[in-house]
Structure formats: structure tokens, C-alpha cells
């Protein structure tokens, strides 16, 4: 009997959880480029576990925007064309404020730490999933804050900020988060 590959949400969920666990277990001696690759992988998984409201614009492409010319040292751009949520990922690097509301995901690098409050105010409950590696991002009102702990990438989730924006996040990443802010 030939092997039949399982289809559907359960299969994608299982693969997503497996990838997240694999990324969490990466060795602690990885260099910055490796860490940026892992962070980009986390962003991709957050997309797969997030749900945008029906009222949010939906097209053939899911737009991931990054502040700065080469978000995550260009690793964010490597997601371009990948499938996610029955869409293809489009990546816009160097996104300007006028473009942020047209994004489904906005990655804010740690280099923009001084602007985090202003960026979050500008989005003001817009259904844009905000992810950053700026220290204390989730505690400052951002949605998902990536951090390095013990040579591994970990994350905090601000569930209240996610809900205010009309987004939903599966329970799977919440189980893996270091801290979930209500």
C-alpha cells in the first residue's frame, strides 16, 4: 500500500509545532546569522498560527513588512514566495509608516527600540501582527517579543495586544512562550 500523506489543518499544525520545537532546541553556539535564520523561522510559524479578522484585507499574498533595509540580515526576505495560510508571502523591507497598515505582519528590529512606542501607537489596534527582537517588546505593548536566552531564541506573547487588534493566536505557540501577558 503506498504512503498517503495526511492533508489539512492537523498536518500543518503538527509540522508547525515540530518546527517550533526544533528551533527552540538549536544549539547555543550559533552565530548571529544562524540566530537571524531562527528568528525568521519563528516569524513564519507565528503567521501559520495567527488568524486575522474577516474584515482584514485578504489577497493572494500575505504581506510581511520589515523596518530597515535588510530585516534580520536579509533572512526575512528569504520567506518571499513561501506558502502560508493558503497565500504566498510577499516581503517588503524598509517599510515606511504609510505602508504599515497594509501589512499583515510587521517585524521591528532591535535597532528600532527607541521608536517602538511610536510605532505601536501608529498602528493603534490595526490587525497587523507585530513581532520584534527589541528587549521587552511584548511588555511594552507589542504582540510577540523574540529574545535570546541560554543561546536559544525564545519568545513572549502579549495576548491582550493581539486581541485588541482583532487577531487570534492558536494555543500552540502560547504553550511554548516564556511569558503570556493577558
N, C-alpha and C positions, 0 to 999 in steps of 0.2 A: 504494500500500500504506500503510495507516495506521501511525502511530508506535506501537510497542508498548513500554511502559515495563518495563525489567528489574525482576524481583522477587527477593526473597531476601536472604540474608546478604551476598553480594558487593555488591549495590547499596547496602545500608545501610552497609557498610564503606567503600565508595568515597565516599559522601556524608559520612560521619563524618570521614574523612581530609581531604576537601576543606574542610569547615567548620573543622577544626582548623587547617589551613594558612592559611585566610582569617583566622582570629582571630589567628594568630601574626603576620600581616602588617599588622595595623591600624596606622594612623599613630601616631607617637609623641606627638602633641599632644592626645590625647584627655583629657577631664576625668574626674574621679573616677566620675561616674555611668556614663560610657562604659566605664571600666575594670571597674566592677561588673557591667555587662552582659556584658562579655567573660568575666569570671570565672565567671558563671553559665552561660555557654555552654560553658566548659571542663568544669564540673561535669556538665552534661548529656552531653557527649561521653564523659567518664570512665564514666558509667553505661552508655552504649552499648557500651563496650569492656571492661567488667568482667563477670566471671562469678562468681556466688555458688554455694556448695556445695549439693548436693542436699538436705542436711539443714536448710538455712536456710529459714525460713518464706517461703512464696510465696502471694500472693493476687492479686487483680485489680489492686491498686495497689502501686507501689513507693514506699516512704516515704523522702523526703528531709527530714532534720531540720536545722535551723539553730539555733545558740545565739544568743541575743539576740532582741530583738523584731522587728527587720527586717534579717535577714541580707542582706548585700550591698545595702544600701539598698533592700530590697524586691524586688530583681531575682531572688532565689532563688524567691520566691513566684510570680513570673511563669511559672515552669515548671509550675505546678499544672495538671493535666489533660493535659499533653503526653504523647505516646506514647514509651515507652522499653522495650525488651526485651519486647515483647508485653504490656506493662502500661501503666497510666496512672500518672503521677506524682502523688503526694499530698505536699504540703509542710506540715511542722509547724515553725512558727517559735517561738522561745522554748522549745525542748525542754529538759526537766528531766532530771536524771541517771536517774531511774526510767524514762524513756522512751527513752533512747539505744539500748538493746539491741533495741528494736522498730523501729529504723530500718535501712534498707539503706545509707544514706549519711548521714554527719554532717558538716556544714560548721561549722568552728570559725573564727570571725573573728579577725583580728589583735588585736582588743580583748580577747580571752581568752588572750593569750600567756602570762600568769602562771599560768594553770591547765592548760596543755597537758599537762604530765607527769601530773597528777592525772586528767585526762580519759582519757588513753591507758591509764593503769593501771586505771581503772574499766571500760574496755571489754575489757581483758585477752584478746586473741585472739578476740574475738567477730567474726563475719562482718559487720562494719559498715565500709564504705569511708570512711575519714577523709580529709577534704580541708580545707586551711586556707591562708589567706594570711598566717599568722603567720611571721615571719622564722625560717628554719632548721627549719621544721616536719618535713620528711622526715628531716633529720639527727637530730632529737630523737626519732624513732621513729614519727612519723605516716606515713601512706601516700603522700599526694600533697600537695606543698607548692607553692602558687602564689606567684609573685614577679614583680615588675616590673623589667625590665631594658631600658634603652635606650628607654623609653616603650612597651614591649610587655609583655604578660603571657607569662611563661614558666613552667616547672614542673620540679620534681624528683620522682622516684618512689623510694620505699623498697620495693623488691620483696620484701625479707626480711619486712617488716611485713605486706605483702599476703598473702604465702604463710602466715605464722604464723596469720593469721585465716581461712585456708582459702579465700581468694579467689583469683581468677586475673585477670590483665590481659593483653589482647591485645598482641602485639608492636608494633602500630601506634603507640600512644602512647609506648611505650618508645623508639622510633626518634626521636621528636620531643622527648623530655625532655632537659633540660640535663645532668642527672646521674641515673644509676640506681644506687641503693645496693643491693648484694647482701646 
